[in-house]
């Protein structure tokens, strides 16, 4: 970056531009009046321009100072907003939860308002990725994964069993299981055999047609379904939450068991988890105990 002044001088200048008084500026920043004056002189020397005019017992911003104060204030505000948004107002207290994007979208996000109501003083940051096991677990407080519970080097606690259902547009005629075979079918990468398992569970052979669409997330699959592109098989939990949230979808057939489950991944021993993480985990277990998984 070309000619970026010392950020400490800029912070001092922004406060002095508000107070127009070096003593008050020093009180706000924990500096002496002499230090404030030195910061301002150093900044003016760096810029080659006067920012204040000094009169007896008062300060005034020059025209350049007024313009620069607006720019500096906006820049510092942007940094503050970005810091709070990405890292929280107090990162030591923020609860960070990570899950695959579909789990985050169609399950955890739907549950968070209830948690926030019960624990309004716990800020929550929900982060997601496409493949839940593609990143480390030591940078989040709570990690939830969908799989078989066999991640090497990690302790996985099963949270709930799952089932899958076919879904179609809300305004489409509800098909029979036989009719679903005619498609068009939407496949989700990594779960391509869900349709074969679904038809097998109903005593039917696999569909013979090549899928019209293959996507890498349930989120994308449901967008295609809502757009009228065909049918998809997804977790019953996701389907119910999407419909409850107003998605124009309907469940198009009976549920069947799903081989994978949702697991809580423990990166640390429970005794070393933050209090907010322990509260969330206990709360989530209670929610699951009170609601059927299928």
C-alpha positions, 0 to 999 in steps of 0.5 A: 500500500502506498503512503498509508499513515501510521494507524495509531496516528489515524485513530488519534486523529479521528478521536481528536476530530470528534472532540476538537480537544486534545485533553478529551481525546487523551481521556478516550484513548488513554493517552496524555495530551502531549502524546495526542499532540505528538500523534497529530503533528506526526500525521500532519508531517507525514501528509504535508498538510495542516489538519487543525488550526489552533487558537486559544483554548480551541481547535478547528479542523481545516478544510482538508482536515474535515474531508480527511476526518470523514474518510478516516472515520468511515475506514475505521468504521468499516474495519470495526464492522468487518471485525465484529461480523467475522470474529464477533464483538467478543470472540472469546464468548461467541459460539462457533458451530460448523456443519455441511452446508445442507445441514447448516441450512436445513437443520441447524439454522432452523433450530437456532432461533429457539436456542437464541430465545433461551440463551440470548446472551450467547452470540452464535456464528454458524459456518458451513462447507460443502464437505463437512469432513474437509477441514480441521475441527480445532477452530470451531466450538461445535462440529456436526457431521453426516456420515458413518461415524468413522473419522480417523483420530476423532471421537464421534457421538451419534446425535440422531438416525435419519431417513430419506424421502422423495420431494417434488414441487408443492403444486405438482400432482403427488406421484406414486413410487412407480411413477417416480421411476419415470423421473426426471430424477435429480442426483446429489453427488456422494448420494447417487445410490439413494434413488436405487436404495429407495426403489429397492426398499419398495421392491422396484428395480433401479431407474434406467434413465440417466439423471437429468441433473447431478448437483453437489448439495441438497441446497442446489437439488431443492432449488432444481425441484422448486424450479420444476426440474424433477424429483430429489431424495433428501433427508426427511429432517431437511424436507420438513424444515424446508417446508416449514420455512415456506419452501414450495415443496411436498414430500412425494413418498414414504420415508425409508431408513438412511445408512448415515447419521448425524454425529457430534465431533469432539475436538476436545474433551468435554471438560475443556469445552467452552460453557456456551458449547456445553450449553448448546450440545445439551440443548440440542440433545434435548431437542432431539430427544423431544423430536422424532428423527424420521 
